[in-house]
Amino acid sequence: MPSCASFNAKAFTPMAHSSPAKMELANRLFFRLYQCANMLHKTGTRAVEAEGLTTQQWAVLGALSREKAHGGMSVGELARYLMVSRQNLAGLIGRMERDGHVTVVPHEQDRRSRVVSMTEHGRHVWQVQAQPKIRDYYARLLEDFSVNDVTHALHYLLKILENMERLDDEWLKSGSAEAE
């Protein structure tokens, strides 16, 4: 997030012309997203705590379980995919390596870069232990949602995410964002 000193009011010009009602709805929407993120961490971690996982570790294992990541991912790629800082990811990966879920090795072409891969133990925890609980968690959270409801929610969240990424890029290009 930009600091108060680096805040660029010009970046928010479109919202300055929005109606008070739209601004109030925006405030409610983003506060609810904040609450949802917090509850996701709380309840999601409870869903997989018996496996020794947190939602952050769940996200790392999910990212590494994709076909595209079969050979592992560099720390930088993983940070960009998960949209977290390298610093936050480093501690998380260290704990996951300690617990035997992932392995970290130097990149074959660029020895300065490190590649994170899921271990056999991590794959077992992910596929056999965590996945059934995650599917149950999703089913329980979305039990009163139709397929259309989920599709629409996903559509709007992706639009918000795209706009956030665009804004982040604008701040980075203008130099008004804090370094991550």
N, CA, C and O of each residue as an XYZ file, in Angstrom:
720
protein
N       0.847     -1.175      0.000
C       0.000      0.000      0.000
C       0.892      1.238      0.000
O       1.970      1.231      0.595
N       0.453      2.277     -0.654
C       1.254      3.490     -0.646
C       1.188      4.150      0.722
O       0.179      4.065      1.422
N       2.272      4.805      1.087
C       2.254      5.540      2.350
C       1.521      6.859      2.132
O       1.311      7.277      0.993
N       1.138      7.507      3.215
C       0.453      8.800      3.101
C       1.323      9.793      2.344
O       0.814     10.589      1.555
N       2.632      9.752      2.579
C       3.535     10.698      1.923
C       3.596     10.459      0.423
O       3.823     11.396     -0.342
N       3.396      9.205     -0.014
C       3.507      8.910     -1.437
C       2.151      8.797     -2.129
O       2.084      8.452     -3.309
N       1.081      9.083     -1.411
C      -0.266      8.979     -1.975
C      -0.418      9.910     -3.173
O      -0.075     11.091     -3.110
N      -0.934      9.360     -4.253
C      -1.114     10.138     -5.475
C      -2.604     10.322     -5.704
O      -3.266      9.423     -6.223
N      -3.137     11.474     -5.325
C      -4.573     11.743     -5.448
C      -5.016     11.686     -6.897
O      -6.168     11.347     -7.171
N      -4.135     12.006     -7.831
C      -4.488     11.981     -9.240
C      -4.909     10.577     -9.690
O      -5.749     10.429    -10.577
N      -4.323      9.560     -9.075
C      -4.667      8.181     -9.418
C      -6.118      7.870     -9.060
O      -6.690      6.913     -9.582
N      -6.717      8.662     -8.180
C      -8.080      8.413     -7.736
C      -9.084      9.393     -8.331
O     -10.214      9.479     -7.852
N      -8.699     10.119     -9.346
C      -9.587     11.105     -9.964
C     -10.948     10.524    -10.350
O     -11.966     11.165    -10.086
N     -11.013      9.310    -10.978
C     -12.338      8.798    -11.352
C     -13.281      8.639    -10.158
O     -14.474      8.919    -10.278
N     -12.770      8.197     -9.022
C     -13.634      8.013     -7.857
C     -14.042      9.351     -7.251
O     -15.083      9.442     -6.600
N     -13.241     10.380     -7.454
C     -13.584     11.697     -6.913
C     -14.885     12.203     -7.527
O     -15.585     13.014     -6.921
N     -15.206     11.731     -8.720
C     -16.428     12.144     -9.400
C     -17.582     11.161     -9.176
O     -18.668     11.341     -9.727
N     -17.347     10.127     -8.368
C     -18.389      9.151     -8.091
C     -19.402      9.718     -7.107
O     -19.107     10.625     -6.330
N     -20.570      9.172     -7.162
C     -21.622      9.625     -6.261
C     -21.298      9.193     -4.825
O     -20.569      8.223     -4.618
N     -21.832      9.903     -3.850
C     -21.639      9.487     -2.449
C     -22.164      8.067     -2.209
O     -21.594      7.318     -1.416
N     -23.247      7.701     -2.893
C     -23.799      6.352     -2.721
C     -22.808      5.300     -3.213
O     -22.634      4.266     -2.569
N     -22.152      5.556     -4.356
C     -21.174      4.601     -4.887
C     -19.973      4.504     -3.955
O     -19.433      3.419     -3.739
N     -19.557      5.643     -3.402
C     -18.434      5.633     -2.461
C     -18.782      4.837     -1.202
O     -17.945      4.091     -0.693
N     -19.990      4.988     -0.705
C     -20.420      4.225      0.473
C     -20.451      2.732      0.157
O     -20.009      1.912      0.962
N     -20.969      2.385     -1.006
C     -20.988      0.970     -1.412
C     -19.569      0.437     -1.578
O     -19.286     -0.697     -1.190
N     -18.680      1.237     -2.148
C     -17.284      0.822     -2.309
C     -16.654      0.557     -0.944
O     -15.954     -0.439     -0.758
N     -16.903      1.444     -0.004
C     -16.372      1.262      1.345
C     -16.881     -0.044      1.947
O     -16.110     -0.805      2.531
N     -18.157     -0.296      1.807
C     -18.739     -1.544      2.332
C     -18.151     -2.770      1.636
O     -17.810     -3.760      2.285
N     -18.035     -2.695      0.318
C     -17.501     -3.817     -0.461
C     -16.084     -4.170     -0.006
O     -15.788     -5.330      0.282
N     -15.208     -3.158      0.057
C     -13.824     -3.451      0.393
C     -13.651     -3.836      1.857
O     -12.737     -4.590      2.190
N     -14.502     -3.336      2.725
C     -14.459     -3.780      4.114
C     -14.883     -5.244      4.200
O     -14.292     -6.019      4.951
N     -15.908     -5.624      3.433
C     -16.347     -7.035      3.424
C     -15.266     -7.938      2.834
O     -15.074     -9.058      3.307
N     -14.562     -7.466      1.810
C     -13.454     -8.253      1.255
C     -12.372     -8.452      2.315
O     -11.818     -9.543      2.449
N     -12.078     -7.399      3.060
C     -11.105     -7.473      4.145
C     -11.549     -8.514      5.181
O     -10.758     -9.353      5.612
N     -12.822     -8.442      5.570
C     -13.344     -9.405      6.537
C     -13.290    -10.824      5.978
O     -12.926    -11.760      6.689
N     -13.653    -10.985      4.702
C     -13.610    -12.310      4.073
C     -12.187    -12.869      4.064
O     -11.978    -14.049      4.345
N     -11.214    -12.020      3.741
C      -9.815    -12.472      3.732
C      -9.402    -12.943      5.126
O      -8.756    -13.981      5.268
N      -9.772    -12.187      6.143
C      -9.433    -12.575      7.512
C     -10.119    -13.881      7.907
O      -9.501    -14.754      8.517
N     -11.393    -14.010      7.558
C     -12.118    -15.248      7.886
C     -11.608    -16.429      7.066
O     -11.613    -17.561      7.548
N     -11.173    -16.184      5.848
C     -10.576    -17.256      5.036
C      -9.346    -17.803      5.748
O      -9.176    -19.018      5.852
N      -8.484    -16.909      6.240
C      -7.294    -17.367      6.954
C      -7.675    -18.138      8.214
O      -7.096    -19.183      8.511
N      -8.645    -17.619      8.946
C      -9.047    -18.243     10.209
C      -9.722    -19.602      9.977
O      -9.288    -20.609     10.535
N     -10.773    -19.633      9.162
C     -11.533    -20.866      8.980
C     -10.814    -21.842      8.049
O     -10.909    -23.056      8.231
N     -10.100    -21.320      7.057
C      -9.342    -22.192      6.159
C      -8.233    -22.917      6.895
O      -7.996    -24.103      6.669
N      -7.556    -22.199      7.777
C      -6.500    -22.829      8.566
C      -7.087    -23.901      9.478
O      -6.489    -24.962      9.657
N      -8.256    -23.626     10.054
C      -8.906    -24.653     10.890
C      -9.239    -25.901     10.079
O      -9.170    -27.019     10.589
N      -9.600    -25.701      8.815
C      -9.977    -26.844      7.967
C      -8.803    -27.788      7.731
O      -9.001    -28.992      7.572
N      -7.567    -27.247      7.706
C      -6.402    -28.084      7.384
C      -5.354    -28.117      8.503
O      -4.224    -28.553      8.282
N      -5.724    -27.661      9.688
C      -4.735    -27.606     10.768
C      -4.263    -28.991     11.210
O      -3.125    -29.131     11.658
N      -5.104    -30.010     11.095
C      -4.694    -31.362     11.481
C      -3.554    -31.864     10.585
O      -2.798    -32.755     10.974
N      -3.439    -31.289      9.392
C      -2.370    -31.651      8.469
C      -1.133    -30.789      8.698
O      -0.128    -30.935      8.003
N      -1.214    -29.892      9.675
C      -0.100    -29.006      9.990
C       0.045    -27.867      8.999
O       1.137    -27.326      8.827
N      -1.070    -27.492      8.333
C      -1.026    -26.448      7.317
C      -1.773    -25.200      7.751
O      -2.662    -25.248      8.601
N      -1.395    -24.086      7.150
C      -2.126    -22.830      7.258
C      -2.661    -22.515      5.866
O      -2.310    -23.196      4.902
N      -3.498    -21.500      5.749
C      -3.997    -21.136      4.420
C      -2.861    -20.675      3.516
O      -2.908    -20.900      2.306
N      -1.843    -20.033      4.083
C      -0.718    -19.603      3.269
C       0.039    -20.812      2.720
O       0.434    -20.817      1.554
N       0.242    -21.838      3.554
C       0.903    -23.058      3.099
C       0.024    -23.802      2.100
O       0.527    -24.385      1.139
N      -1.269    -23.783      2.324
C      -2.234    -24.369      1.399
C      -2.072    -23.709      0.033
O      -2.063    -24.397     -0.988
N      -1.943    -22.385      0.002
C      -1.785    -21.669     -1.263
C      -0.486    -22.059     -1.963
O      -0.470    -22.230     -3.182
N       0.602    -22.201     -1.208
C       1.882    -22.595     -1.800
C       1.771    -24.001     -2.390
O       2.182    -24.229     -3.528
N       1.224    -24.934     -1.630
C       1.084    -26.305     -2.145
C       0.159    -26.332     -3.359
O       0.415    -27.062     -4.316
N      -0.912    -25.544     -3.326
C      -1.807    -25.468     -4.479
C      -1.091    -24.943     -5.708
O      -1.272    -25.470     -6.805
N      -0.280    -23.907     -5.535
C       0.474    -23.343     -6.661
C       1.460    -24.365     -7.216
O       1.597    -24.506     -8.432
N       2.144    -25.074     -6.327
C       3.147    -26.044     -6.762
C       2.527    -27.329     -7.315
O       3.207    -28.091     -8.003
N       1.256    -27.577     -7.028
C       0.600    -28.799     -7.500
C       0.101    -28.681     -8.940
O      -0.279    -29.680     -9.550
N       0.102    -27.463     -9.480
C      -0.374    -27.261    -10.849
C       0.568    -27.926    -11.849
O       1.775    -28.000    -11.621
N       0.011    -28.406    -12.948
C       0.803    -29.042    -14.012
C       1.930    -28.130    -14.473
O       3.047    -28.583    -14.720
N       1.628    -26.846    -14.586
C       2.601    -25.849    -15.045
C       3.811    -25.748    -14.113
O       4.893    -25.348    -14.545
N       3.638    -26.103    -12.853
C       4.706    -25.988    -11.863
C       5.335    -27.340    -11.544
O       5.978    -27.493    -10.505
N       5.157    -28.311    -12.416
C       5.639    -29.672    -12.161
C       7.121    -29.715    -11.799
O       7.514    -30.485    -10.922
N       7.946    -28.910    -12.450
C       9.376    -28.888    -12.160
C       9.758    -27.912    -11.069
O      10.944    -27.683    -10.830
N       8.773    -27.333    -10.404
C       9.025    -26.356     -9.361
C       8.871    -24.942     -9.900
O       8.653    -24.736    -11.094
N       8.985    -23.994     -9.017
C       8.871    -22.575     -9.367
C       9.973    -21.816     -8.645
O      10.334    -22.148     -7.516
N      10.503    -20.799     -9.303
C      11.473    -19.948     -8.603
C      10.723    -19.201     -7.508
O       9.503    -19.046     -7.568
N      11.462    -18.747     -6.518
C      10.853    -17.989     -5.427
C      10.155    -16.747     -5.986
O       9.062    -16.393     -5.544
N      10.788    -16.091     -6.957
C      10.192    -14.904     -7.571
C       8.902    -15.216     -8.303
O       7.922    -14.482     -8.181
N       8.898    -16.305     -9.066
C       7.676    -16.711     -9.781
C       6.561    -17.032     -8.796
O       5.412    -16.638     -8.999
N       6.900    -17.741     -7.741
C       5.905    -18.120     -6.741
C       5.356    -16.879     -6.034
O       4.154    -16.791     -5.783
N       6.216    -15.937     -5.717
C       5.777    -14.694     -5.066
C       4.832    -13.923     -5.985
O       3.802    -13.419     -5.536
N       5.180    -13.829     -7.268
C       4.305    -13.119     -8.222
C       2.972    -13.850     -8.384
O       1.919    -13.214     -8.423
N       3.009    -15.164     -8.478
C       1.781    -15.943     -8.647
C       0.846    -15.772     -7.450
O      -0.363    -15.609     -7.615
N       1.413    -15.811     -6.256
C       0.610    -15.688     -5.033
C       0.342    -14.234     -4.648
O      -0.456    -13.958     -3.753
N       1.021    -13.302     -5.336
C       0.876    -11.863     -5.083
C       1.261    -11.505     -3.653
O       0.545    -10.787     -2.955
N       2.415    -12.029     -3.237
C       2.975    -11.722     -1.927
C       4.408    -11.259     -2.121
O       4.994    -11.463     -3.185
N       4.967    -10.643     -1.105
C       6.359    -10.208     -1.207
C       7.285    -11.410     -1.048
O       6.934    -12.409     -0.420
N       8.466    -11.289     -1.629
C       9.483    -12.339     -1.477
C       9.835    -12.530     -0.007
O      10.077    -13.650      0.444
N       9.862    -11.421      0.736
C      10.213    -11.488      2.156
C       9.191    -12.327      2.925
O       9.570    -13.183      3.725
N       7.907    -12.088      2.689
C       6.878    -12.875      3.371
C       6.947    -14.336      2.960
O       6.751    -15.236      3.778
N       7.226    -14.560      1.687
C       7.290    -15.927      1.173
C       8.499    -16.670      1.724
O       8.426    -17.876      1.958
N       9.603    -15.975      1.933
C      10.834    -16.628      2.395
C      10.626    -17.334      3.737
O      11.030    -18.486      3.897
N      10.012    -16.666      4.684
C       9.763    -17.291      5.979
C       8.817    -18.473      5.869
O       9.013    -19.508      6.506
N       7.798    -18.304      5.060
C       6.818    -19.370      4.846
C       7.477    -20.602      4.233
O       7.257    -21.725      4.688
N       8.279    -20.383      3.206
C       8.968    -21.498      2.545
C       9.941    -22.168      3.512
O      10.077    -23.392      3.515
N      10.611    -21.372      4.325
C      11.526    -21.943      5.322
C      10.817    -22.896      6.264
O      11.330    -23.974      6.562
N       9.645    -22.506      6.732
C       8.866    -23.382      7.630
C       8.382    -24.632      6.890
O       8.377    -25.730      7.446
N       7.978    -24.453      5.639
C       7.483    -25.600      4.868
C       8.621    -26.567      4.540
O       8.414    -27.779      4.485
N       9.814    -26.031      4.324
C      10.979    -26.883      4.072
C      11.324    -27.657      5.344
O      11.611    -28.853      5.293
N      11.294    -26.969      6.478
C      11.551    -27.599      7.775
C      10.582    -28.756      8.036
O      10.961    -29.792      8.581
N       9.302    -28.549      7.627
C       8.272    -29.564      7.851
C       8.252    -30.647      6.773
O       7.450    -31.578      6.844
N       9.121    -30.530      5.790
C       9.234    -31.560      4.760
C       8.226    -31.451      3.626
O       8.082    -32.394      2.847
N       7.520    -30.324      3.510
C       6.522    -30.163      2.450
C       7.131    -29.731      1.121
O       6.637    -30.090      0.052
N       8.210    -28.956      1.201
C       8.861    -28.470     -0.016
C      10.368    -28.630      0.111
O      10.910    -28.806      1.202
N      11.021    -28.562     -1.034
C      12.473    -28.522     -1.080
C      12.866    -27.287     -1.878
O      12.162    -26.882     -2.803
N      13.991    -26.699     -1.513
C      14.486    -25.506     -2.185
C      15.901    -25.798     -2.656
O      16.772    -26.147     -1.859
N      16.125    -25.652     -3.962
C      17.446    -25.903     -4.543
C      17.822    -24.749     -5.461
O      16.943    -24.046     -5.959
N      19.117    -24.543     -5.692
C      19.522    -23.501     -6.635
C      19.003    -23.811     -8.044
O      18.931    -24.973     -8.442
N      18.645    -22.771     -8.788
C      18.185    -22.902    -10.169
C      19.344    -23.417    -11.018
O      20.483    -22.994    -10.821
N      19.073    -24.327    -11.962
C      20.134    -24.912    -12.779
C      20.862    -23.876    -13.632
O      22.087    -23.917    -13.740
N      20.112    -22.938    -14.245
C      20.727    -21.930    -15.112
C      21.223    -20.702    -14.347
O      22.253    -20.127    -14.700
N      20.508    -20.305    -13.321
C      20.847    -19.107    -12.562
C      21.033    -19.504    -11.104
O      20.062    -19.586    -10.352
N      22.263    -19.750    -10.709
C      22.556    -20.253     -9.371
C      22.149    -19.286     -8.254
O      22.052    -19.691     -7.096
N      21.910    -18.005     -8.589
C      21.461    -17.044     -7.572
C      19.988    -17.248     -7.255
O      19.532    -16.912     -6.162
N      19.248    -17.796     -8.205
C      17.814    -18.026     -8.039
C      17.591    -19.388     -7.384
O      18.368    -20.322     -7.582
N      16.524    -19.482     -6.606
C      16.199    -20.748     -5.943
C      14.861    -21.273     -6.463
O      13.935    -20.502     -6.716
N      14.774    -22.590     -6.618
C      13.565    -23.241     -7.114
C      12.911    -24.011     -5.970
O      13.560    -24.779     -5.260
N      11.609    -23.783     -5.815
C      10.822    -24.446     -4.770
C      10.004    -25.548     -5.426
O       9.302    -25.306     -6.408
N      10.094    -26.758     -4.884
C       9.335    -27.910     -5.400
C       8.660    -28.619     -4.235
O       9.131    -28.570     -3.099
N       7.558    -29.274     -4.539
C       6.852    -30.052     -3.534
C       7.576    -31.393     -3.366
O       7.959    -32.023     -4.352
N       7.758    -31.817     -2.133
C       8.363    -33.115     -1.856
C       7.288    -34.204     -1.980
O       6.101    -33.903     -2.106
N       7.709    -35.443     -1.944
C       6.737    -36.548     -1.946
C       5.844    -36.461     -0.711
O       4.638    -36.694     -0.793
N       6.439    -36.127      0.427
C       5.645    -35.950      1.654
C       4.637    -34.815      1.469
O       3.466    -34.960      1.819
N       5.085    -33.700      0.926
C       4.197    -32.566      0.678
C       3.078    -32.928     -0.276
O       1.934    -32.521     -0.078
N       3.403    -33.700     -1.326
C       2.394    -34.132     -2.293
C       1.356    -35.035     -1.614
O       0.160    -34.929     -1.886
N       1.820    -35.916     -0.736
C       0.895    -36.801      0.002
C      -0.016    -35.970      0.906
O      -1.229    -36.175      0.925
N       0.568    -35.038      1.650
C      -0.230    -34.178      2.530
C      -1.256    -33.423      1.701
O      -2.423    -33.337      2.085
N      -0.829    -32.871      0.556
C      -1.714    -32.080     -0.300
C      -2.824    -32.931     -0.907
O      -4.002    -32.596     -0.783
N      -2.455    -34.029     -1.562
C      -3.435    -34.809     -2.316
C      -4.312    -35.703     -1.449
O      -5.520    -35.792     -1.673
N      -3.724    -36.357     -0.473
C      -4.458    -37.363      0.304
C      -5.103    -36.778      1.552
O      -6.249    -37.101      1.865
N      -4.387    -35.927      2.263
C      -4.905    -35.430      3.529
C      -5.668    -34.113      3.392
O      -6.774    -33.982      3.918
N      -5.090    -33.141      2.694
C      -5.691    -31.809      2.657
C      -6.828    -31.676      1.642
O      -7.849    -31.059      1.946
N      -6.670    -32.238      0.455
C      -7.666    -32.031     -0.599
C      -9.091    -32.411     -0.199
O     -10.009    -31.639     -0.479
N      -9.327    -33.565      0.443
C     -10.711    -33.868      0.858
C     -11.271    -32.820      1.822
O     -12.450    -32.477      1.742
N     -10.446    -32.315      2.722
C     -10.908    -31.311      3.678
C     -11.151    -29.970      2.987
O     -12.085    -29.248      3.337
N     -10.320    -29.643      2.018
C     -10.494    -28.394      1.278
C     -11.779    -28.453      0.456
O     -12.540    -27.486      0.424
N     -12.021    -29.573     -0.205
C     -13.262    -29.718     -0.981
C     -14.482    -29.607     -0.069
O     -15.476    -28.986     -0.445
N     -14.420    -30.197      1.115
C     -15.525    -30.090      2.071
C     -15.696    -28.642      2.532
O     -16.822    -28.162      2.661
N     -14.600    -27.956      2.779
C     -14.624    -26.546      3.178
C     -15.317    -25.709      2.108
O     -16.207    -24.916      2.416
N     -14.910    -25.882      0.854
C     -15.545    -25.148     -0.243
C     -17.034    -25.468     -0.336
O     -17.859    -24.567     -0.484
N     -17.371    -26.742     -0.249
C     -18.776    -27.158     -0.364
C     -19.622    -26.520      0.736
O     -20.730    -26.049      0.479
N     -19.105    -26.507      1.943
C     -19.859    -25.934      3.056
C     -20.026    -24.427      2.909
O     -21.091    -23.887      3.210
N     -18.973    -23.739      2.445
C     -19.056    -22.291      2.283
C     -19.994    -21.892      1.139
O     -20.641    -20.846      1.195
N     -20.061    -22.720      0.118
C     -20.824    -22.360     -1.079
C     -22.110    -23.165     -1.233
O     -22.688    -23.195     -2.320
N     -22.575    -23.825     -0.154
C     -23.729    -24.707     -0.267
C     -25.003    -24.000     -0.730
O     -25.840    -24.621     -1.384
N     -25.165    -22.733     -0.409
C     -26.373    -22.031     -0.853
C     -26.109    -21.117     -2.055
O     -26.886    -20.204     -2.333
N     -25.011    -21.373     -2.758
C     -24.672    -20.644     -3.989
C     -24.978    -21.541     -5.181
O     -24.661    -22.730     -5.164
N     -25.592    -20.974     -6.214
C     -25.761    -21.712     -7.466
C     -24.464    -21.628     -8.251
O     -23.578    -20.848     -7.902
N     -24.343    -22.414     -9.298
C     -23.185    -22.329    -10.186
C     -23.102    -20.912    -10.762
O     -22.014    -20.353    -10.897
N     -24.260    -20.341    -11.098
C     -24.297    -18.966    -11.603
C     -23.774    -17.971    -10.569
O     -23.017    -17.061    -10.905
N     -24.178    -18.146     -9.315
C     -23.703    -17.257     -8.249
C     -22.180    -17.292     -8.150
O     -21.532    -16.250     -8.056
N     -21.620    -18.492     -8.173
C     -20.167    -18.644     -8.061
C     -19.484    -18.041     -9.285
O     -18.456    -17.376     -9.159
N     -20.046    -18.269    -10.457
C     -19.479    -17.716    -11.692
C     -19.470    -16.192    -11.652
O     -18.475    -15.562    -12.012
N     -20.568    -15.609    -11.216
C     -20.656    -14.146    -11.137
C     -19.694    -13.584    -10.092
O     -19.023    -12.583    -10.340
N     -19.628    -14.222     -8.935
C     -18.710    -13.764     -7.889
C     -17.270    -13.815     -8.395
O     -16.503    -12.872     -8.198
N     -16.914    -14.905     -9.039
C     -15.566    -15.043     -9.586
C     -15.291    -13.968    -10.629
O     -14.214    -13.373    -10.642
N     -16.250    -13.720    -11.493
C     -16.114    -12.695    -12.532
C     -15.803    -11.330    -11.899
O     -14.869    -10.648    -12.323
N     -16.574    -10.939    -10.903
C     -16.392     -9.626    -10.296
C     -15.106     -9.540     -9.481
O     -14.447     -8.501     -9.473
N     -14.747    -10.617     -8.799
C     -13.480    -10.609     -8.062
C     -12.293    -10.499     -9.020
O     -11.318     -9.807     -8.726
N     -12.375    -11.178    -10.162
C     -11.301    -11.067    -11.159
C     -11.201     -9.652    -11.712
O     -10.099     -9.156    -11.948
N     -12.346     -8.995    -11.921
C     -12.327     -7.600    -12.385
C     -11.658     -6.700    -11.349
O     -10.844     -5.847    -11.702
N     -11.995     -6.885    -10.084
C     -11.378     -6.090     -9.022
C      -9.877     -6.366     -8.976
O      -9.079     -5.435     -8.869
N      -9.491     -7.631     -9.055
C      -8.077     -7.994     -9.024
C      -7.321     -7.374    -10.194
O      -6.221     -6.853    -10.010
N      -7.894     -7.422    -11.388
C      -7.258     -6.801    -12.558
C      -7.072     -5.299    -12.340
O      -6.021     -4.750    -12.668
N      -8.081     -4.642    -11.792
C      -7.975     -3.208    -11.518
C      -6.919     -2.923    -10.454
O      -6.192     -1.934    -10.553
N      -6.831     -3.775     -9.445
C      -5.802     -3.607     -8.420
C      -4.409     -3.771     -9.021
O      -3.497     -3.009     -8.702
N      -4.248     -4.764     -9.890
C      -2.951     -4.979    -10.544
C      -2.588     -3.776    -11.416
O      -1.435     -3.345    -11.427
N      -3.550     -3.242    -12.135
C      -3.300     -2.064    -12.973
C      -2.878     -0.876    -12.119
O      -1.932     -0.165    -12.457
N      -3.585     -0.664    -11.009
C      -3.256      0.432    -10.109
C      -1.867      0.233     -9.509
O      -1.090      1.183     -9.412
N      -1.556     -0.982     -9.111
C      -0.241     -1.290     -8.565
C       0.848     -0.984     -9.595
O       1.873     -0.391     -9.260
N       0.624     -1.387    -10.837
C       1.585     -1.095    -11.913
C       1.751      0.402    -12.101
O       2.869      0.889    -12.270
N       0.636      1.142    -12.074
C       0.711      2.606    -12.215
C       1.547      3.214    -11.096
O       2.378      4.088    -11.343
N       1.331      2.754     -9.864
C       2.085      3.281     -8.732
C       3.568      2.937     -8.866
O       4.435      3.767     -8.591
N       3.848      1.710     -9.288
C       5.246      1.319     -9.453
C       5.930      2.156    -10.526
O       7.071      2.584    -10.349
N       5.241      2.388    -11.634
C       5.814      3.177    -12.734
C       6.009      4.632    -12.334
O       6.974      5.267    -12.757
N       5.102      5.162    -11.523
C       5.222      6.564    -11.131
C       6.174      6.757     -9.956
O       6.505      7.886     -9.594
N       6.614      5.637     -9.360
C       7.528      5.728     -8.226
C       6.853      6.122     -6.935
O       7.525      6.475     -5.966
N       5.510      6.067     -6.905
C       4.796      6.500     -5.698
C       4.442      5.347     -4.773
O       3.788      5.548     -3.750
N       4.869      4.143     -5.124
C       4.579      3.001     -4.260
C       5.795      2.715     -3.389
O       6.935      2.949     -3.788
N       5.528      2.206     -2.202
C       6.630      1.797     -1.334
C       7.274      0.565     -1.943
O       6.580     -0.264     -2.531
N       8.552      0.432     -1.817
C       9.239     -0.745     -2.326
C       8.802     -1.952     -1.519
O       8.634     -1.882     -0.301
N       8.622     -3.051     -2.216
C       8.199     -4.265     -1.529
C       9.379     -5.132     -1.237
O       9.226     -6.208     -0.657
